[in-house]
Protein backbone atom coordinates (compact mmCIF):
# COMPACT_ATOMS: atom_id res chain seq x y z
CA UNK A 1 0.00 0.00 0.00
CA UNK A 2 1.38 3.37 -1.05
CA UNK A 3 1.22 6.05 1.71
CA UNK A 4 -0.67 8.55 -0.44
CA UNK A 5 -3.87 10.36 0.45
CA UNK A 6 -5.97 12.75 -1.58
CA UNK A 7 -7.74 15.88 -0.45
CA UNK A 8 -10.95 17.00 -2.11
CA UNK A 9 -10.37 20.50 -0.70
CA UNK A 10 -6.98 20.95 -2.37
CA UNK A 11 -6.79 23.16 -5.44
CA UNK A 12 -4.46 20.61 -7.05
CA UNK A 13 -6.10 17.92 -9.18
CA UNK A 14 -5.94 14.37 -7.87
CA UNK A 15 -3.32 13.22 -10.37
CA UNK A 16 -1.05 16.11 -9.31
CA UNK A 17 -1.52 15.26 -5.64
CA UNK A 18 -0.38 11.70 -6.42
CA UNK A 19 2.61 12.96 -8.40
CA UNK A 20 3.64 15.39 -5.66
CA UNK A 21 3.33 12.85 -2.86
CA UNK A 22 5.12 10.02 -4.68
CA UNK A 23 7.87 12.42 -5.79
CA UNK A 24 8.36 13.57 -2.20
CA UNK A 25 8.41 9.97 -0.93
CA UNK A 26 11.09 9.05 -3.48
CA UNK A 27 13.22 12.19 -3.05
CA UNK A 28 13.13 11.82 0.73
CA UNK A 29 14.22 8.18 0.49
CA UNK A 30 11.05 6.79 2.04
CA UNK A 31 10.45 4.84 -1.18
CA UNK A 32 13.77 3.15 -1.98
CA UNK A 33 15.10 2.57 -5.50
CA UNK A 34 13.69 -0.55 -7.13
CA UNK A 35 10.67 -0.72 -4.84
CA UNK A 36 7.65 -2.02 -6.74
CA UNK A 37 4.67 0.32 -6.88
CA UNK A 38 1.04 -0.77 -6.88
CA UNK A 39 -0.49 -1.27 -10.29
CA UNK A 40 -2.41 1.63 -11.76
CA UNK A 41 -5.66 -0.22 -11.14
CA UNK A 42 -4.75 -1.13 -7.55
CA UNK A 43 -3.77 2.44 -6.70
CA UNK A 44 -6.98 3.74 -8.29
CA UNK A 45 -8.98 1.39 -6.05
CA UNK A 46 -6.93 2.35 -2.97
CA UNK A 47 -7.55 6.05 -3.56
CA UNK A 48 -11.07 5.64 -4.98
CA UNK A 49 -10.24 7.53 -8.17
CA UNK A 50 -10.39 6.58 -11.81
CA UNK A 51 -7.73 4.49 -13.51
CA UNK A 52 -7.22 7.43 -15.87
CA UNK A 53 -6.18 9.61 -12.92
CA UNK A 54 -3.58 7.15 -11.64
CA UNK A 55 -2.33 6.42 -15.16
CA UNK A 56 -1.79 10.14 -15.73
CA UNK A 57 0.14 10.40 -12.44
CA UNK A 58 2.36 7.41 -13.27
CA UNK A 59 3.03 8.78 -16.77
CA UNK A 60 4.08 12.13 -15.30
CA UNK A 61 6.33 10.44 -12.73
CA UNK A 62 7.89 8.37 -15.49
CA UNK A 63 8.51 11.49 -17.62
CA UNK A 64 10.28 13.03 -14.63
CA UNK A 65 12.43 9.91 -14.22
CA UNK A 66 11.08 9.24 -10.73
CA UNK A 67 9.63 5.84 -11.62
CA UNK A 68 10.13 3.32 -14.37
CA UNK A 69 7.72 0.87 -15.92
CA UNK A 70 8.53 -2.49 -17.43
CA UNK A 71 5.81 -4.17 -19.50
CA UNK A 72 4.52 -7.23 -17.69
CA UNK A 73 6.49 -6.40 -14.55
CA UNK A 74 4.85 -3.17 -13.42
CA UNK A 75 6.16 0.13 -12.11
CA UNK A 76 9.11 0.62 -9.82
CA UNK A 77 10.92 3.46 -8.09
CA UNK A 78 13.73 4.48 -10.44
CA UNK A 79 17.31 3.88 -9.44
CA UNK A 80 18.94 7.29 -9.57
CA UNK A 81 22.62 8.02 -9.11
CA UNK A 82 23.55 10.51 -6.42
CA UNK A 83 24.02 13.16 -9.11
CA UNK A 84 20.66 12.39 -10.73
CA UNK A 85 18.92 12.45 -7.35
CA UNK A 86 20.52 15.78 -6.48
CA UNK A 87 19.60 17.24 -9.88
CA UNK A 88 16.00 16.01 -9.53
CA UNK A 89 15.74 17.53 -6.06
CA UNK A 90 17.07 20.88 -7.31
CA UNK A 91 14.75 20.85 -10.33
CA UNK A 92 11.79 20.20 -8.03
CA UNK A 93 12.91 22.94 -5.64
CA UNK A 94 13.35 25.37 -8.53
CA UNK A 95 9.78 24.61 -9.62
CA UNK A 96 8.46 25.27 -6.11
CA UNK A 97 10.40 28.50 -5.85
CA UNK A 98 9.06 29.62 -9.20
CA UNK A 99 5.51 29.11 -7.89
CA UNK A 100 6.40 31.26 -4.87
CA UNK A 101 7.83 33.98 -7.12
CA UNK A 102 4.72 34.03 -9.29
CA UNK A 103 2.50 34.27 -6.22
CA UNK A 104 4.68 36.97 -4.65
CA UNK A 105 4.50 39.09 -7.80
CA UNK A 106 0.74 38.58 -8.00
CA UNK A 107 0.22 39.96 -4.50
CA UNK A 108 2.69 42.81 -4.88
CA UNK A 109 5.61 41.58 -2.78
CA UNK A 110 8.81 43.32 -3.84
CA UNK A 111 12.03 41.40 -4.52
CA UNK A 112 13.59 42.99 -1.44
CA UNK A 113 10.65 41.94 0.76
CA UNK A 114 10.91 38.42 -0.62
CA UNK A 115 14.67 38.31 0.04
CA UNK A 116 14.11 39.54 3.59
CA UNK A 117 11.43 36.96 4.20
CA UNK A 118 13.61 34.17 2.87
CA UNK A 119 16.57 35.31 4.97
CA UNK A 120 14.35 35.47 8.06
CA UNK A 121 13.08 31.94 7.40
CA UNK A 122 16.60 30.58 6.79
CA UNK A 123 17.73 31.97 10.14
CA UNK A 124 14.96 30.17 12.06
C-alpha positions in Angstrom: 0.0 0.0 0.0 1.4 3.4 -1.0 1.2 6.1 1.7 -0.7 8.5 -0.4 -3.9 10.4 0.4 -6.0 12.7 -1.6 -7.7 15.9 -0.5 -10.9 17.0 -2.1 -10.4 20.5 -0.7 -7.0 20.9 -2.4 -6.8 23.2 -5.4 -4.5 20.6 -7.1 -6.1 17.9 -9.2 -5.9 14.4 -7.9 -3.3 13.2 -10.4 -1.1 16.1 -9.3 -1.5 15.3 -5.6 -0.4 11.7 -6.4 2.6 13.0 -8.4 3.6 15.4 -5.7 3.3 12.9 -2.9 5.1 10.0 -4.7 7.9 12.4 -5.8 8.4 13.6 -2.2 8.4 10.0 -0.9 11.1 9.1 -3.5 13.2 12.2 -3.1 13.1 11.8 0.7 14.2 8.2 0.5 11.0 6.8 2.0 10.5 4.8 -1.2 13.8 3.2 -2.0 15.1 2.6 -5.5 13.7 -0.5 -7.1 10.7 -0.7 -4.8 7.6 -2.0 -6.7 4.7 0.3 -6.9 1.0 -0.8 -6.9 -0.5 -1.3 -10.3 -2.4 1.6 -11.8 -5.7 -0.2 -11.1 -4.8 -1.1 -7.5 -3.8 2.4 -6.7 -7.0 3.7 -8.3 -9.0 1.4 -6.1 -6.9 2.3 -3.0 -7.6 6.1 -3.6 -11.1 5.6 -5.0 -10.2 7.5 -8.2 -10.4 6.6 -11.8 -7.7 4.5 -13.5 -7.2 7.4 -15.9 -6.2 9.6 -12.9 -3.6 7.1 -11.6 -2.3 6.4 -15.2 -1.8 10.1 -15.7 0.1 10.4 -12.4 2.4 7.4 -13.3 3.0 8.8 -16.8 4.1 12.1 -15.3 6.3 10.4 -12.7 7.9 8.4 -15.5 8.5 11.5 -17.6 10.3 13.0 -14.6 12.4 9.9 -14.2 11.1 9.2 -10.7 9.6 5.8 -11.6 10.1 3.3 -14.4 7.7 0.9 -15.9 8.5 -2.5 -17.4 5.8 -4.2 -19.5 4.5 -7.2 -17.7 6.5 -6.4 -14.5 4.9 -3.2 -13.4 6.2 0.1 -12.1 9.1 0.6 -9.8 10.9 3.5 -8.1 13.7 4.5 -10.4 17.3 3.9 -9.4 18.9 7.3 -9.6 22.6 8.0 -9.1 23.5 10.5 -6.4 24.0 13.2 -9.1 20.7 12.4 -10.7 18.9 12.4 -7.3 20.5 15.8 -6.5 19.6 17.2 -9.9 16.0 16.0 -9.5 15.7 17.5 -6.1 17.1 20.9 -7.3 14.7 20.8 -10.3 11.8 20.2 -8.0 12.9 22.9 -5.6 13.4 25.4 -8.5 9.8 24.6 -9.6 8.5 25.3 -6.1 10.4 28.5 -5.8 9.1 29.6 -9.2 5.5 29.1 -7.9 6.4 31.3 -4.9 7.8 34.0 -7.1 4.7 34.0 -9.3 2.5 34.3 -6.2 4.7 37.0 -4.6 4.5 39.1 -7.8 0.7 38.6 -8.0 0.2 40.0 -4.5 2.7 42.8 -4.9 5.6 41.6 -2.8 8.8 43.3 -3.8 12.0 41.4 -4.5 13.6 43.0 -1.4 10.7 41.9 0.8 10.9 38.4 -0.6 14.7 38.3 0.0 14.1 39.5 3.6 11.4 37.0 4.2 13.6 34.2 2.9 16.6 35.3 5.0 14.3 35.5 8.1 13.1 31.9 7.4 16.6 30.6 6.8 17.7 32.0 10.1 15.0 30.2 12.1 
